[in-house]
Amino acid sequence: MKYLLLFLLVLNISCGDKKLAEQQTEREISEAAPYDTIAVDSFSTGATSVDIAAQIRRSSLKYQDSLNKAKNEAAHAEQLKKAKEAEAKSAEKKKAAQNETKTEQKNEEQKQP
């Protein structure tokens, strides 16, 4: 009798573990994320190493620096162009003023004799 009870107890325990395992696997499947992205472990095949990530950041900073440098150079060239145009206009005005004074002097000389 004792052996029968022991046998039934062992049988009950062993059968109960299998049902729990089946239920756990079903829960894992049903609790899948509603989105399609998968987390990548740092040691998996699709992971980016720390060195590569740092290189990407550095190259990004270099790219941003080169863009800022190009903008600054373009702004500097624009300022130089405006300064040259302003200088050319002022030189043109000076020449026009000198020409006017010369013509006025010639007109005065012609009136005097």
Stockholm file with secondary structure:
# STOCKHOLM 1.0

chainA/1-113         MKYLLLFLLVLNISCGDKKLAEQQTEREISEAAPYDTIAVDSFSTGATSVDIAAQIRRSSLKYQDSLNKAKNEAAHAEQLKKAKEAEAKSAEKKKAAQNETKTEQKNEEQKQP
#=GR chainA/1-113 SS CHHHHHHHHHHHHHHHHHHHHHHHHHHHHHTCCSSCCCCCCTTSTTCCCHHHHHHHHHHHHHHHHHHHHHHHHHHHHHHHHHHHHHHHHHHHHHHHHHHHHHHHHHHHHHHCC
#=GC SS_cons         CHHHHHHHHHHHHHHHHHHHHHHHHHHHHHTCCSSCCCCCCTTSTTCCCHHHHHHHHHHHHHHHHHHHHHHHHHHHHHHHHHHHHHHHHHHHHHHHHHHHHHHHHHHHHHHCC
//
